[in-house]
Amino acid sequence: MLPAGTALAAAPAAQDADGAGDCLPFPAGDFGADPAGVTVPAGSPDTCLTIPADEHSTRELLTTTVDDYSYGFSVLDESGTTVCGFIEWGSSPEGCTLTPGEAYTVLVPGGFPWDQTLVRRDITAAAGGCVDTPAGKVGAPSAEGVPASSDDYVCHRVTTSDARDTLHLNARDTSAGLATGFAVYDADGEVACEDAISGCAVTGSTTYRAIVHVGNGDTTAPVYRLDAVRVGTAAGPAPECAKVPDVTYGFQVSGTLSEQRPTLCAVLPTASNDWLKLSFAPERELHESPTPWLYDGSTRQNACTPLRGGGYHDCRVPAEEDYEYIARPTTLVIGLPSVPSQAPVEVRATAHCPSRCGTVSPTVTAVTPGTVGAGKVTMRVTGAALHEKDVVEVSGSGYRARSTTVSVAPDRRSMDVSLDLTSAPRTALNLSVVTHDGDTYQRGRVTVVAPIRATAVPTVTGTAVVGGKVTAKAGTWTPAADAYTYQWRSGGVAIAGATAATYTLPSTLFGKQLSVAVTARKAGHPVVTAVSGSVVVKGLAPKPTKVPYMSGATRVGDRLTAVAGTWSPAPTSYAYQWRANGVAIAGATGSTYVVPASVVGRKLTVTVTAHRTGHLSGAHTTVGYTVAAGLAPKATTAPYLTGTVKVGRTLTLNRGTWTPAPSSYTYQWYANGRAISGATRTTLTLATAQRGAKITVRVTAYRTGHTAGVAWTRSTGAVAG
């Protein structure tokens, strides 16, 4: 009960309007925590209160704690005419229109067995004690209620930026108590909607007073929440509202409701006189189920009524005065029930039209494609108001096939159907559509041809190594496909998520057989899949942590050794290839290499290849060195001369023994250290000119790729005469 502002210890007898001066003043109150009011004690006689001419607004809400109209009140103007009151069965406290400058008298019948309190409050834009509550967008959290005592009235000043906005307002109980929407007033205090108790839509003002009647209150905690959301703007429905493209046979709307998202909405292309049966899944008792409101753009009255016996909401779009069937779009708002679950509520609203809704007439314009491959194919029907039970029929030459529905577009202007034409003759056949209600549309002919097939199988390109990327090549198809899809496989089993044309190989595929399945799609042909050959996924190649190098002197005739270095992971074997100026030397594949003369002057390297079972092979080429000439041959047995050292006699040269073996020699004879002209053979006949001279020979040994070696004979005695 509201606290009393003024208590009548002994109320005076009722006075008429002319005697209003003898009545007690009826002070103006507001919607604050301690509104002014008058308490009439139990058992009081008829009582009158006066509202002074200069102490009221143009629209006021008068309330009483009495819920029995026979003890209600009436408000009289200066002429004694009743202008408002709580005086009839089914009536309730209401807004009163009061003329500026005119006084009013409130008559209260006596004899009520309990105290009753009367309060009057301004309900125009100047109303005091209202809680500021800006309207939010659809899906925004609801406004928390105000703690209040039982039988109290709470005012929310709901605001929006544009008077052309349409707002949905609804007060919902919480588990703490009981409260209902009482009334919604515009800026002038006029009633803005007719059914505030059930929730309603308002427009035409930027500010409203939404009054909530708290039946069973709690001064420490709110017992209600207020949904105040913008469902329409000057430009049309709110952008947060889903747009349902077609309602010919019904529709579905789904979402999740919670106190953080207590409303959702949808815009429907309905027509006048449309009848929809709206139900929710999962199925609940109607009072526990989400609440629907269906508002049309002109009346903004809720067109939905719960049918508790039927378990659904009966929603009927208003009719035109002449019953003309014209477009009349509506907005469906779905909100939480009065006492919602604490957890989010999954909502799936399904509307069924017992007869067709909207303004779209069913028609079939085409069935495509005109050429299909023999097999299980998909065809597309286009038109308007297409139905799930419409059927495509292919017939002719003693053959007949009927479709099953795959999907229907949300706007019902296209639908995909499946037909099994595996055994169809390869020829032109008749094509028709039989609708769900028995109408038949002849749509020409369709030609059945051989189905698409792969003439060259798909392949996997790239290196199949852990961490590497491979690419699927689709192969060749006849006729050419419109599109391809891919599925990578390991050991013949599909790899989850590996459906792109390229694939980066994870470590889990090491050692596995990798292949790719390519599915070719062509309009009107069966879906065909071809699979590539398999490749083994290898591990990463070993890499050198200490690079290979050559050991030994890089010169002709010397033996070089390739030192493999250190690798990770550890190789199981190595291979070698010696190179001159980067070109592989035929047959030079051992870990050692004797440098031949043929590579003198060239840069010598060796490539070490590290092999590891199941892995790619790693390779590294050493630093190169230019090959120098080999060491000169040396005489292990010195050359020497034989014969008689006398003029006219012949001396013979024995060139001795050399290592390494020379490939050729040259000779030069000397007399007393001076070269004898022309003496370059292994023999020399001593001439008179050499008489008395000592003879020696210089032997030069040559070997290909080596420097030349030189050795001298011992000198002879003096040449005799």
C-alpha positions in Angstrom: 0.0 0.0 0.0 1.2 3.5 -0.8 2.1 5.6 2.3 -0.5 8.1 3.2 0.0 11.8 2.6 -3.0 13.0 4.4 -5.1 10.9 6.8 -8.8 11.7 7.5 -9.4 11.1 11.2 -13.1 11.8 10.7 -14.1 12.4 7.1 -16.8 15.0 6.4 -20.0 14.1 4.7 -19.9 14.0 0.9 -20.4 17.3 -0.8 -21.4 18.1 -4.3 -19.2 20.1 -6.6 -20.7 23.4 -5.4 -19.7 22.5 -1.9 -16.2 21.5 -2.8 -14.9 24.1 -0.5 -15.8 21.9 2.5 -13.8 18.9 1.0 -10.3 18.1 2.0 -7.5 19.0 -0.5 -6.3 16.2 -2.7 -2.6 16.9 -3.0 -0.7 16.3 -6.2 1.7 13.3 -6.0 4.3 11.8 -8.3 5.9 8.4 -9.0 8.7 8.9 -6.5 9.4 6.7 -3.5 7.0 8.7 -1.2 4.1 10.0 -3.3 1.6 12.4 -1.8 -1.8 10.9 -1.2 -4.9 10.7 1.0 -5.8 7.8 3.2 -9.5 7.3 4.0 -9.8 5.2 7.2 -11.9 2.1 7.3 -15.6 2.6 8.0 -15.5 6.3 7.0 -18.7 7.8 5.6 -18.8 9.1 2.1 -15.8 11.4 1.6 -15.0 14.2 -0.9 -11.6 15.5 -1.9 -10.9 18.7 -3.9 -8.4 19.2 -6.7 -7.7 23.0 -6.9 -8.1 24.6 -10.2 -4.4 25.7 -10.4 -2.9 22.6 -8.9 -3.3 19.9 -11.6 -2.0 19.0 -15.0 -4.1 18.3 -18.1 -3.8 14.5 -17.7 -3.5 12.7 -14.4 -3.6 9.1 -13.2 -5.8 8.6 -10.1 -5.3 5.3 -8.3 -6.8 3.7 -5.2 -5.9 0.7 -3.1 -9.5 -0.5 -3.4 -10.0 -3.3 -5.9 -13.8 -3.3 -5.6 -15.5 -0.9 -8.0 -18.5 -0.6 -5.7 -16.2 1.3 -3.3 -14.5 3.1 -6.1 -14.3 6.8 -6.7 -15.6 9.3 -9.3 -14.1 12.6 -10.4 -16.6 15.5 -11.1 -16.0 18.8 -12.8 -17.4 22.1 -11.7 -20.7 21.3 -13.3 -21.0 18.1 -11.5 -20.4 15.9 -14.5 -18.3 12.8 -14.0 -15.2 13.0 -16.0 -13.5 9.7 -14.9 -13.3 7.3 -12.0 -13.3 3.7 -10.8 -17.0 3.2 -10.8 -17.9 0.3 -13.1 -17.4 -3.5 -13.2 -14.3 -4.3 -15.1 -13.0 -0.7 -14.9 -9.7 0.3 -13.3 -8.0 3.4 -12.2 -7.3 5.5 -15.3 -6.0 8.6 -16.7 -8.3 11.6 -16.3 -8.4 14.6 -18.7 -8.5 17.8 -16.6 -9.2 21.3 -18.0 -6.7 23.9 -17.0 -8.1 26.5 -14.5 -11.0 24.3 -13.5 -11.4 22.6 -10.0 -12.5 19.1 -9.6 -14.1 17.1 -6.8 -13.4 13.4 -6.0 -16.2 11.5 -4.4 -15.2 8.4 -2.3 -18.0 6.1 -1.1 -18.0 5.3 2.6 -18.3 2.1 4.5 -15.2 0.3 3.1 -14.0 -2.1 5.8 -10.3 -1.3 5.3 -8.2 1.8 5.0 -7.8 2.9 1.4 -5.3 5.3 -0.1 -5.9 7.5 -3.1 -3.0 9.1 -5.1 -3.1 11.3 -8.2 -0.1 11.7 -10.4 0.8 13.8 -13.5 1.1 11.6 -16.6 2.2 14.2 -19.1 5.7 14.9 -20.1 6.2 16.8 -16.8 5.5 13.7 -14.7 7.8 13.5 -11.7 9.5 10.5 -10.2 9.9 8.6 -13.5 12.9 6.5 -14.1 14.8 7.5 -17.3 14.8 4.4 -19.6 16.2 5.0 -23.1 14.8 2.6 -25.7 17.5 0.2 -27.0 17.9 -1.8 -30.2 16.3 -5.2 -30.6 18.4 -7.7 -28.6 19.8 -5.1 -26.2 19.5 -6.1 -22.4 16.2 -5.2 -20.8 15.9 -2.4 -18.2 15.9 -3.5 -14.6 12.8 -2.7 -12.6 12.5 -0.5 -9.6 12.0 -1.9 -6.1 8.5 -1.0 -4.9 6.0 -2.0 -2.3 2.9 -4.0 -3.2 0.1 -2.2 -5.1 2.5 0.5 -6.1 2.8 2.2 -9.5 6.3 2.7 -11.1 6.9 5.1 -14.0 9.6 4.6 -16.7 10.3 7.6 -18.9 11.0 5.8 -22.1 12.8 7.9 -24.7 13.8 7.6 -28.4 15.4 10.1 -30.8 12.8 10.2 -33.5 9.0 10.4 -33.0 8.6 8.1 -36.1 10.3 5.3 -34.3 8.2 2.3 -33.2 8.9 0.9 -29.8 7.9 -2.4 -28.3 7.2 -2.2 -24.5 6.6 -5.1 -22.2 6.9 -5.5 -18.4 7.8 -9.0 -17.3 7.7 -10.6 -13.8 10.8 -11.9 -12.1 10.8 -14.8 -9.7 10.7 -12.2 -6.8 7.1 -11.1 -7.2 4.3 -10.1 -9.5 4.0 -7.0 -11.8 2.3 -6.1 -15.0 2.3 -3.3 -17.5 -0.5 -0.9 -16.5 -0.5 1.8 -19.2 1.7 3.7 -21.7 1.1 7.5 -22.1 2.6 9.8 -24.7 4.0 13.3 -24.1 0.5 14.7 -23.7 -0.6 12.0 -21.3 -2.8 10.3 -23.8 -2.9 6.5 -23.9 -0.4 5.4 -26.5 -1.3 1.8 -26.7 -4.4 -0.3 -25.8 -2.9 -3.4 -24.2 0.0 -2.5 -21.9 -0.7 -5.5 -19.7 0.3 -7.9 -22.5 2.9 -5.7 -24.1 2.4 -3.3 -26.9 3.9 -1.1 -29.6 3.9 2.7 -29.6 4.9 5.5 -32.1 4.4 9.2 -32.6 6.4 10.6 -29.7 10.0 10.8 -28.5 9.0 10.3 -24.8 6.5 7.9 -23.2 5.5 7.2 -19.6 5.4 3.4 -19.2 3.5 2.7 -16.0 4.1 -0.7 -14.2 1.7 -1.9 -11.6 3.5 -3.8 -8.9 1.0 -6.3 -7.4 3.2 -8.2 -5.1 6.2 -6.0 -4.4 9.5 -6.0 -2.7 11.1 -2.8 -1.5 14.6 -4.3 -1.6 14.6 -5.9 -5.0 12.9 -5.4 -8.4 10.1 -7.8 -9.2 10.0 -7.1 -12.9 12.1 -6.1 -15.9 11.0 -3.8 -18.7 11.7 -4.5 -22.4 11.8 -1.3 -24.3 13.2 -1.8 -27.8 13.1 0.0 -31.1 11.5 -2.3 -33.7 10.8 0.3 -36.4 12.4 3.6 -37.6 11.4 6.3 -40.0 13.2 4.3 -42.7 11.2 1.1 -42.0 11.8 -1.9 -39.7 14.7 -1.9 -37.4 17.9 -3.2 -39.0 18.3 -5.8 -36.3 15.1 -7.5 -37.4 15.6 -10.5 -39.6 14.0 -10.3 -43.0 11.9 -13.3 -43.8 11.8 -13.4 -47.7 8.6 -15.5 -48.1 5.7 -16.5 -46.0 3.5 -18.3 -48.6 3.3 -21.5 -46.6 4.8 -20.3 -43.3 8.3 -19.6 -42.0 10.8 -20.3 -39.3 12.7 -17.9 -37.0 15.3 -19.0 -34.6 17.7 -17.5 -32.1 18.7 -17.5 -28.4 16.9 -15.4 -25.7 18.4 -14.4 -22.4 18.2 -11.4 -20.1 21.2 -10.1 -22.0 19.2 -10.6 -25.3 15.5 -10.7 -24.3 14.0 -10.0 -27.7 14.4 -10.8 -31.3 12.3 -9.8 -34.3 11.6 -10.5 -37.9 10.0 -8.6 -40.8 7.3 -10.6 -42.6 6.0 -10.0 -46.2 2.4 -10.7 -45.1 -0.9 -9.6 -46.6 -4.2 -8.5 -45.2 -6.3 -11.4 -43.8 -3.3 -13.7 -43.4 -3.8 -16.4 -40.8 -0.8 -18.0 -39.1 -0.5 -20.6 -36.4 2.7 -19.9 -34.5 4.3 -22.5 -32.2 7.7 -22.9 -30.5 10.1 -25.7 -30.1 11.1 -27.2 -27.8 7.4 -27.4 -26.8 6.4 -26.0 -23.5 3.3 -24.7 -21.7 2.4 -21.4 -23.3 3.1 -19.4 -20.1 6.6 -20.9 -20.1 7.1 -20.4 -23.8 8.5 -17.3 -25.5 5.9 -14.6 -26.2 5.1 -13.4 -29.7 3.7 -10.1 -30.8 2.7 -9.5 -34.5 2.5 -5.8 -35.3 1.3 -4.4 -38.7 2.5 -1.0 -39.8 -0.8 0.9 -39.5 -2.6 -0.3 -36.4 0.4 -1.5 -34.4 -2.0 -3.8 -32.5 -0.7 -7.2 -31.5 -2.4 -9.7 -33.9 -1.4 -12.8 -31.9 -3.6 -14.6 -29.3 -2.5 -17.6 -27.3 -4.7 -20.7 -27.7 -3.9 -22.7 -24.7 -5.9 -25.7 -25.7 -4.2 -25.8 -29.1 -0.7 -25.2 -27.8 0.0 -22.4 -30.3 -0.6 -18.7 -30.9 -3.3 -17.7 -33.4 -2.0 -14.7 -35.4 -4.2 -12.9 -37.9 -3.2 -9.9 -39.9 -5.9 -7.2 -39.9 -8.3 -7.2 -42.9 -9.0 -4.3 -45.2 -12.4 -2.7 -44.9 -13.3 -4.0 -48.3 -11.6 -7.4 -47.6 -9.2 -6.7 -50.4 -6.2 -9.0 -50.3 -3.2 -6.6 -50.4 0.4 -6.5 -49.0 0.4 -5.6 -45.4 3.9 -6.3 -44.0 4.2 -7.1 -40.3 6.9 -7.2 -37.6 7.1 -10.3 -35.4 8.7 -9.7 -32.0 9.6 -12.6 -29.8 10.4 -12.0 -26.1 11.1 -14.0 -23.0 8.2 -15.3 -21.0 7.2 -13.5 -17.8 9.3 -15.6 -15.5 12.1 -16.9 -17.8 14.7 -19.6 -17.2 18.0 -18.3 -15.8 19.8 -20.1 -18.6 19.6 -18.9 -22.3 16.6 -20.2 -24.1 17.0 -21.6 -27.6 14.0 -20.4 -29.7 12.7 -21.9 -32.9 9.4 -20.4 -33.9 7.5 -22.1 -36.7 4.5 -20.5 -38.4 2.1 -22.5 -40.5 -0.4 -20.9 -42.9 -3.6 -23.0 -43.1 -4.2 -21.2 -46.4 -1.5 -19.4 -48.4 -0.1 -16.2 -46.9 1.5 -13.2 -48.5 0.9 -11.9 -52.0 3.1 -14.3 -54.1 1.3 -16.6 -56.4 2.8 -20.0 -57.2 4.4 -20.5 -60.6 7.2 -22.5 -62.3 9.3 -20.7 -64.8 12.1 -23.1 -65.7 13.9 -26.4 -64.8 17.6 -26.4 -65.6 20.0 -27.5 -67.0 18.7 -28.7 -70.3 21.4 -31.4 -70.7 22.2 -33.8 -67.9 24.5 -36.8 -67.5 23.1 -40.2 -66.8 23.3 -40.9 -63.1 22.2 -39.3 -59.8 21.9 -35.6 -60.8 20.7 -32.4 -59.2 18.4 -30.0 -61.2 17.1 -26.6 -60.2 13.5 -25.4 -60.4 12.9 -21.6 -60.6 9.6 -19.8 -60.1 7.7 -18.4 -57.1 6.1 -19.9 -54.0 7.8 -23.2 -54.7 6.9 -26.0 -52.2 9.0 -28.8 -50.6 6.6 -31.3 -52.1 6.7 -30.0 -55.7 8.1 -32.8 -57.9 10.1 -32.8 -61.2 9.2 -35.6 -63.5 11.3 -36.8 -66.5 9.6 -39.2 -68.9 9.6 -40.6 -72.4 10.6 -43.7 -74.4 9.0 -45.9 -71.7 11.0 -44.3 -68.9 9.9 -42.3 -65.9 11.7 -40.7 -63.0 10.5 -38.5 -60.2 12.6 -36.1 -58.0 13.1 -35.8 -54.3 13.7 -32.3 -52.8 17.2 -31.4 -51.8 16.5 -27.8 -50.6 14.2 -24.8 -51.1 15.6 -21.3 -51.2 14.3 -19.0 -48.3 12.5 -16.8 -50.8 11.0 -19.9 -52.4 12.0 -18.7 -55.9 14.3 -21.7 -56.5 14.6 -25.2 -55.3 17.1 -28.0 -55.9 15.9 -31.5 -56.6 17.6 -34.9 -57.0 16.8 -37.4 -59.7 18.3 -40.8 -60.4 18.8 -41.0 -64.2 21.3 -43.8 -64.1 19.1 -46.0 -66.3 17.6 -43.2 -68.4 18.0 -43.6 -72.2 20.6 -41.2 -73.8 18.1 -39.1 -75.6 15.7 -36.1 -75.2 13.0 -36.7 -72.6 9.9 -34.8 -71.5 10.2 -32.5 -68.5 7.4 -31.4 -66.2 6.8 -30.1 -62.6 3.9 -31.5 -60.5 3.1 -29.1 -57.6 2.1 -30.2 -54.1 -1.5 -29.3 -54.8 -1.7 -31.2 -58.1 -1.0 -28.5 -60.8 1.3 -29.6 -63.7 3.7 -27.3 -65.5 5.2 -28.7 -68.8 8.7 -27.3 -69.1 10.0 -28.7 -72.4 12.6 -31.5 -72.7 15.8 -32.5 -71.1 18.6 -34.3 -73.0 20.4 -37.2 -71.2 24.0 -37.8 -72.2 26.9 -39.8 -70.9 28.1 -38.6 -67.5 31.2 -36.7 -66.8 34.3 -38.9 -66.3 38.1 -38.5 -65.7 40.2 -39.2 -68.8 43.4 -38.5 -66.9 43.5 -39.1 -63.2 44.5 -36.5 -60.6 48.1 -36.2 -59.5 50.0 -34.9 -56.5 52.7 -32.4 -57.3 55.4 -31.0 -55.0 57.7 -32.8 -52.6 55.8 -34.9 -50.1 57.8 -34.1 -47.0 56.8 -33.2 -43.5 56.3 -29.5 -43.4 56.2 -29.2 -47.2 53.3 -28.1 -49.4 51.8 -30.3 -52.0 49.3 -29.4 -54.7 46.5 -31.4 -56.3 46.2 -31.3 -60.1 42.6 -32.1 -61.0 43.4 -34.2 -64.0 41.4 -34.1 -67.3 37.6 -34.5 -67.4 35.2 -35.0 -70.2 33.0 -33.0 -70.5 34.9 -30.2 -68.7 33.9 -29.8 -65.1 32.4 -26.6 -63.7 34.2 -26.9 -60.4 36.3 -29.2 -58.4 36.5 -30.1 -54.7 39.4 -31.8 -53.0 39.9 -34.3 -50.1 43.3 -35.3 -49.1 43.7 -38.9 -47.8 46.1 -40.8 -45.6 46.2 -44.5 -46.2 43.0 -44.1 -48.1 41.2 -42.4 -45.2 40.0 -38.8 -45.5 42.0 -36.3 -43.5 39.7 -34.0 -41.5 39.8 -30.4 -42.8 42.2 -31.1 -45.6 39.9 -29.9 -48.4 41.9 -27.3 -50.3 43.8 -27.8 -53.5 47.0 -27.4 -51.6 48.0 -29.1 -48.3 50.9 -28.6 -45.9 51.9 -31.9 -44.5 52.0 -32.4 -40.7 54.5 -34.6 -38.9 51.7 -37.1 -38.1 51.7 -38.1 -41.8 55.4 -39.2 -41.8 55.8 -42.5 -43.5 52.1 -42.6 -44.6 50.6 -43.0 -48.1 49.3 -39.7 -49.3 46.7 -39.3 -52.0 44.0 -36.8 -53.1 40.4 -37.4 -54.1 39.2 -34.9 -56.7 35.4 -34.5 -57.0 34.2 -33.0 -60.3 31.0 -31.1 -60.5 29.1 -30.1 -63.6 25.6 -28.8 -63.6 23.2 -31.6 -64.4 25.8 -34.4 -64.1 26.3 -36.9 -61.3 29.0 -36.0 -58.9 32.1 -38.1 -59.8 35.3 -38.6 -57.8 38.7 -39.8 -59.0 41.7 -40.5 -56.8 45.3 -39.9 -57.5 48.1 -42.4 -57.0 49.8 -42.5 -53.6 53.1 -41.0 -52.5 54.9 -41.7 -49.3 55.4 -38.7 -47.0 59.0 -38.5 -46.1 60.8 -36.9 -43.2 62.9 -33.8 -43.5 66.3 -34.2 -45.1 69.3 -34.3 -42.8 71.2 -31.0 -42.5 74.9 -30.6 -41.7 75.7 -29.2 -38.3 79.4 -29.4 -39.3 79.9 -29.1 -43.0 81.8 -31.7 -45.1 85.3 -30.9 -46.3 88.2 -32.3 -48.3 91.4 -33.7 -46.7 94.7 -33.9 -48.6 96.7 -31.8 -51.1 94.8 -30.6 -54.1 97.3 -31.5 -56.7 97.7 -34.0 -59.5 98.5 -37.5 -58.3 97.6 -36.9 -54.6 94.8 -38.8 -52.9 92.0 -36.6 -51.5 89.5 -37.8 -48.8 86.0 -36.5 -48.4 85.2 -36.0 -44.7 81.3 -36.2 -44.3 81.0 -33.8 -41.4 78.2 -34.1 -38.8 74.5 -34.2 -39.7 71.1 -34.0 -38.0 69.2 -36.2 -37.9 71.9 -38.8 -38.2 72.2 -40.2 -41.7 72.1 -44.0 -42.3 74.5 -43.7 -45.3 76.4 -41.2 -47.5 77.1 -40.9 -51.2 79.8 -38.8 -52.8 80.3 -37.1 -56.2 83.6 -35.3 -57.0 83.3 -32.3 -59.3 85.7 -30.2 -61.4 84.4 -26.6 -62.0 81.1 -27.8 -60.7 80.7 -30.6 -63.3 80.4 -34.1 -62.0 83.5 -36.3 -62.8 82.4 -39.6 -64.3 83.0 -42.5 -61.9 84.4 -40.3 -59.1 81.8 -41.4 -56.5 84.0 -42.8 -53.7 84.9 -41.1 -50.4 88.6 -40.8 -51.8 89.8 -39.5 -55.1 93.3 -39.6 -56.7 93.6 -36.4 -58.6 94.2 -37.0 -62.3 96.1 -34.7 -64.6 92.9 -34.0 -66.5 91.6 -31.7 -63.8 94.8 -29.7 -63.3 93.9 -26.0 -63.1 90.3 -26.6 -62.3 88.4 -26.0 -59.0 87.8 -29.4 -57.3 84.8 -30.0 -54.9 82.9 -32.9 -53.6 79.2 -33.2 -52.9 78.3 -35.3 -49.9 74.7 -36.6 -49.9 73.3 -37.8 -46.6 70.7 -40.5 -46.7 68.3 -41.4 -43.9 65.7 -44.1 -44.2 62.2 -42.6 -44.8 63.6 -39.1 -45.2 64.6 -36.9 -48.1 68.3 -36.8 -48.8 70.3 -33.8 -47.8 73.3 -32.7 -49.8 76.2 -30.3 -49.2 79.1 -29.3 -51.5 82.5 -28.6 -50.0 84.6 -25.5 -50.5 86.5 -25.8 -53.8 90.3 -25.7 -54.4 92.2 -25.2 -57.7 94.1 -28.4 -58.6 97.9 -27.7 -58.8 100.4 -29.6 -60.9 101.8 -32.9 -59.4 105.3 -33.3 -57.9 108.1 -33.7 -60.4 109.4 -37.3 -61.1 112.6 -38.2 -59.2 115.5 -40.4 -60.3 115.7 -43.3 -57.9 118.7 -44.6 -60.0 120.8 -41.8 -61.4 121.3 -41.8 -65.2 124.8 -42.9 -66.3 127.0 -43.3 -69.5 128.6 -46.3 -71.0 131.3 -46.6 -73.8 134.9 -45.6 -74.4 135.7 -42.0 -73.8 137.7 -41.4 -77.0 137.3 -39.4 -80.2 135.5 -41.4 -82.7 133.9 -43.7 -80.2 130.2 -43.6 -79.2 128.9 -43.1 -75.6 125.4 -44.4 -74.6 123.1 -42.8 -72.0 121.2 -45.0 -69.5 118.5 -42.6 -68.2 118.2 -44.4 -64.9 115.0 -45.2 -62.9 112.3 -42.6 -62.0 109.3 -42.3 -59.8 106.6 -41.6 -60.6 107.1 -43.0 -64.0 107.7 -40.3 -66.5 105.7 -40.2 -69.6 108.6 -38.8 -71.7 112.2 -37.6 -71.4 114.5 -35.1 -73.0 118.3 -35.1 -73.1 121.2 -32.6 -73.4 124.9 -33.6 -73.7 127.5 -31.2 -72.3 131.2 -30.9 -72.8 133.0 -29.3 -69.8 129.5 -28.0 -68.8 128.7 -26.4 -72.2 125.8 -27.8 -74.2 126.9 -29.6 -77.3 124.7 -28.3 -80.1 122.3 -31.0 -81.5 123.4 -33.5 -78.9 119.9 -34.4 -77.6 119.7 -38.2 -78.1 120.6 -41.1 -75.9 123.9 -41.6 -77.8 126.8 -39.4 -78.8 129.8 -40.1 -81.1 132.6 -38.1 -79.7 134.1 -35.6 -82.2 137.6 -34.0 -82.3 136.0 -30.9 -80.8 135.4 -32.8 -77.5 139.0 -34.0 -77.2 140.2 -33.3 -73.7 136.7 -32.3 -72.5 134.7 -34.1 -69.7 131.3 -35.2 -70.9 128.0 -35.1 -68.9 124.3 -35.5 -69.8 121.2 -33.7 -68.3 118.1 -35.9 -68.3 114.7 -34.2 -68.0 111.8 -36.4 -67.0 108.2 -35.4 -67.8 104.9 -36.7 -66.5 101.5 -35.3 -67.6 100.1 -32.8 -65.0 103.4 -32.8 -63.1 106.4 -30.5 -63.0 109.5 -31.8 -64.9 112.2 -33.6 -63.0 116.0 -33.3 -63.8 118.9 -35.6 -63.2 122.6 -35.4 -64.3 125.1 -38.2 -65.1 128.5 -38.2 -63.6 131.1 -36.6 -65.8 133.5 -38.8 -67.7 137.2 -38.6 -67.8 138.8 -36.3 -70.4 138.1 -37.5 -74.0 141.2 -39.1 -75.4 142.6 -38.3 -78.8 
